């Protein structure tokens, strides 16, 4: 069971929402099999450009749900904020009893009183999954251009129902056509680990992935776990990767804060992996784990010595360590839903499908306007700046 497959909660009364301390929130997280790392108290301290608060849902005096809320000020309207719950909240999404408002109405009342003009949440609930073979066949079929056009995918009833009830309650979907919005991706790729051995996972990979892992080992690539003092070397390689691949890198302080805060919350929460060949750093990755769910969150690689496959060596080290830690899932995070061979984005899913595993579609991000005039102004502002 992963963080988005929560055990049903029997509610003796309609839940109420109130602020909780970081200690209370963290204790609740530790009772779960897993929650997303963006719903831990530490994540609020990582996102220094946002305000944050932890909220709890109480029923019969018992804490039955929790959420980290990030508050984003509106330019020119500092007293209003967008209240954002990335991959949250952590509530019983399967236990509506026909009434989504029992969970979300008290949240809306609390946040509106705090000055929020809208709520944006991203339920950690799946709607569809496709296995690696189905995705591979779709890429090879010129008649299939998107994951959503693949026949035979598995439908997740809870996610479909959550989407229907959110829409009926006035929430507005925010996920764009490519699956990448202003916040979290709607489509991800993951490798199931529960009940599997290293051999099971390796055999499920495609021939290219297995060959690259062997090639790295044969070339003498060594993967070690780094310390905070190695972040400078990681960042130098990360900036090189950003220049090569055309994305804007985060500053060193972001990674320093991430390591400090996540490590303080749990010593095993975040791990830096460094792949070296003949003493030269050729690849580096960052893994985050909460309970039984592990995420590959950042990666970097050198343009030189790509033939020694340092990135594959890092990935295999992270998968093996996740298995050893008893994880249910190794999460490679976002993909676009395109299967069009002519689309340059298809390379991302081709790379990840080589691990075996499955593509996953989530409910996506949804907005609830609380102050419609301010919300429309914010939406216009975001559209003008390209979100």
N, C-alpha and C positions, 0 to 999 in steps of 0.2 A: 504494500500500500504506500503510495507516494503522497505528497502534501496536498494534492488536489483530490484525493479520494478519502474524504474524512468520514469517520464513523458517525452514524446518526446520533444526535443528542436529543434526549427526551426532555422537553421543556415544561416545567411545572407552571410557568407563568409567562406572559409576554415579556421579552427581554427589555431591559433599560440600558442606556449607554451612559458611561461616566468615565472621566480620566482615570488612568491607573499609572502607577509608578513604573519606572524601568525594571525594577526588581520583580514586580508583580507580572509584568509583561514577559520577562525572560523566563520566569518560573512556568508560565503557561506554555511558552514555546517548548520548553524542555519536556513537558508532559505529552507533547504531540509526537507522532512518528516523524514528521517533518513539516516545516512551513518554508515558504520562499525566503531567501536571505534578505530580500527587500522588505520583509515584514518583521524584522527583528529590531529591537531598540537601537542596536548599534548603527543600523543603516541611517537612522535619523541624524546621527552625529557625523556620518560620512558626507551626507548631502548638506554641506555647510551653507549653501546659497539658499536653502529653504528653511523655514521654521518647521518644527515637528512636535507631535504629541502622540502618546500611546492611549488608546481607548479600549475599554472593556465592555462586553455585553454581560449583563447580570440577569439571572432568572432564579427566583427563590433564594437570593443571597449568594448564589454560586456563580463564579466566573465561567461562562460558557462560550466566549468568543473574544477575540482581540484583534486590534488593527493598528498599524503605524500610519499616521496621517502626516503627509508633508504639505505644508502651506506655502503656496507660491503667490507673492504679491502681484497685484495688477499694476502695470506701469501707469503712473499718474494718479492711481487710486489706492494708495498704500493701505487704507483701512479695510480693503476687501482682498480676499485671497481665493485662489483655486485650491480646494482641499483634495489632495491626491492620495489614493491608497494603491501603490504599485503592487500587483499580484496579491491583492487583498480585498476585503479583510479575511481573516482566518475564522470563519464561522461555519456552521453546518449547512452547506449549500444544498445538501440533499434533503433537508428536513423542513421544507416550506410549510407543510400542512395547508397548502393552498394559499398562503398569505406571505408574499415577499415583504410586505410592509412591516410585518412583525419584527423583522431584522433591520430594515433599512430606514424606516420612518424615524425611529429614535436617533439614528445616526444623523439624518438630515436636520432634525430639530437642534441637536447639539451643535453641529457645524455652522448652521445658519446663525445661531446665537453668538458664535465665535467670530462672525464676520465673513464667512465663506459666501461667495456668489454662485458657486457651483461645486459639485462633488464629481470627481472622476475616480472610478474604481476599475479594477481589472481582476475579475473573479478567477481564482486559480482552478478553473474547471474546464475539462476537455469537452469538445463536441464531436470530434472525429479523429480516428487514427488510421494510418496506412502503413503496412509493413514494407520492409526494404525491397522485396521482390516486386510489390505493386508499384512502388515509386520508380524503380529501375525500368519496368515495362512501360510506364507512362512516359518517361524521358525518351524511350526508343520509339514510341508511337507518335507519328506526326499529327495524328488526329486529336491528341490530348495535349492541351496547352497549360493546364493548371491542375494542382492537386485536387481541387474541388470537382474536377471533371473525371477523376479516376473512378472506374467501377469497382465495387467490392470493398470499399473502405468500411471500417467499423464505426457505427454511430453510437455515441455516448448519450443515453437518454437524459441523464441529469443535466448535462451541459445544454442540450437542446431546449429543455424545459426552463432552465435559468434564463437563457436568451429570450425565450417567449415571454416570460413573466417580467423581465426587466423592461422590454419594449412596451408591454401592456401597462406598466406602472409609470410610463412617461420618461424613462431613461433613453438617451440618444446614443446609438452606436458610433464609435469614433475610429474603428479600424479601417484603413484605406484599402484600396484594391491590392496593393503589393504586400499587405500584412504588416508593414512597418509604419507605425504612427509616431506621434510625438513622444510616446513613452515606451511601452513594452510590445514586443512582436506577438502577433496572433498565432503565427506558425513557428514551431520549434522542431528540433530533431533530438531524439534521445535513444540511449542504449539501455534496455532493461537488464538488470543485474541479479535480481532476486532469484535464488535457487540455481544460479549458474556458476560454473567454474571458469578459470582463465581459459582453459581449452575450449569450452563451449563458446565463449565470446570470440575468441580468435578464429574458430572455425566458421562463425557466422559472418566474419568480415569478407570482403571480396578479395580476389587474388592480388590486386594491386596493393591494398593495405597490408596484407600479410607479407608480401614481398618487400615493401618499404620498411616494415618493422624489422625484418631479418637483415635487410641491407644496412640499417643503422647499427645493429648489433655487430655485424661483420666488419663494418668500417671502424668500429671502436668508439662509437658515440657513447658518452657517459652522461647519465641523467642524475642530478643530485637535487636535494631539497635545499633551497636557499634561505637566508635570513633577511631581516629588514635591511641589513647593511648591503645586500645584493640588489636592492631596488634600483640603485643608480645604474648598474649594468643592464638590468632589465629595461629601464626607461630609455637608455641610449639605443638599444636594439628596437624597441617599440617605436621610437621616433623615426628610425630608419625604415621600418615597415610601413608606417603611415605615409611617408614620402613616396615610397614605391607603389603603395596600393591606393593612394589618393583619399585618405581620410584625415580628419583633424585630430591630432593626439591630445590626450589629457595631460595636464602639467604634472611634474613629479610630486607636488604636494598632495594631489588627489590620491595617489597610490600610497603615499606615506600615511595619510589619514586613514585610508581603508585598512591597511595592515594594523595600524595601532588600535583602531576601534574594534575591528572584528576579532583580533587576537585577544584583546582585553576581555571581550565578552565570552570567548571560548578559545583556548589555546590551539585547538585543532580546526578552527573555523576557516582559516585561509592559509593556503600553501603556495609558495613560489617554486616552480620547477625550472632548472637550468640544464640545458643540453650542451655539452662541450665536445669538440672534436680536436684532438691534439692540443688541448688547452684553450682553444678558441671558442667563444660563445657563439653557437649557431642557431639556437632557438631557446625560447623561454615562454612559460605559460603560468597562468594563475588559476587555481582551483579554489572554490568555496564550497563548504559542506555544512548543511544544517540537518542533523539527524541522519536519515537514510537517503537523502537526496544530495547529489554532488553536481556542481555546475562548473563547466569550463567557461571562465568569464573574460579572460584576456589572453592574447597570444602574440608573439613576435618571432621573426625569423630573419636570418641574414640572407642577402641575395647571393653571396658567395657560398660555396660548399652546399648548395641545395641538394646536390646528389647524395649527400650522406644521410639525408632524411631525418634531421634533428627534430622537426615538428612531429613526425609520426612517433619518434621515440618518446617525446614528452607526452603525447596523447596516450600511448600504451602504458606509460608509468602512472598517469593519473587514473586510468581505468583499473589497473591492477591494485592501486592503493584504495580506490573506492570499493572494489570487491573485498579487500582485506578489512575495510572498516565496516562491512556489513550493509553497504548501501543497496537500495532497491533500484536506483536509477542513476545513470551517468548522463547528464544533460549537456548537449552541445549548443543549446540555446537557438537563437533565431535563424530562420530560413525565409526566403520568399516562396510563395506558392507556385511560382512559374515552373513549368516543365518544358517550355518551348526551347528547343535546341539553339535557336537563333538569339535568344535572350542572354546577354552576358551574365545575368544573375543566376543562371542555371548551374554555373560552375560550383556555387556554394552548396547546393543540394547534392550535386554529384559527389563532392568531396565527403560530405557527411553520410550519405547513404552507403558509402564504402565501409562504414563501421558495422553494418548490419542495422539492427534497431528499427526504429519507426518514426515516421513524421506525425506530428500532432497538431491539431487545430484547437485553439482555446476559444472561449467565449469572447475574448477581446476586451477592449476598453470601452466604457460607457460613461456618459455624462448625465448628471441631473442638474439642470439650471435651478438655482434657488432665488436668484435675482435676475430675471430675464433680460433687463436692459443692460446690466453690467456684463452679463454672459455674452450677449450679442456683440458688445463692443470688444470684449476680449477675443472672441472668435474672429472678428474682422481683423484685429491686430495680428493674430497668429497667422491668418491666411496671407496677410500682406508681407510678413517676414518669412513665409515659407515654413511655418510651424517650427 
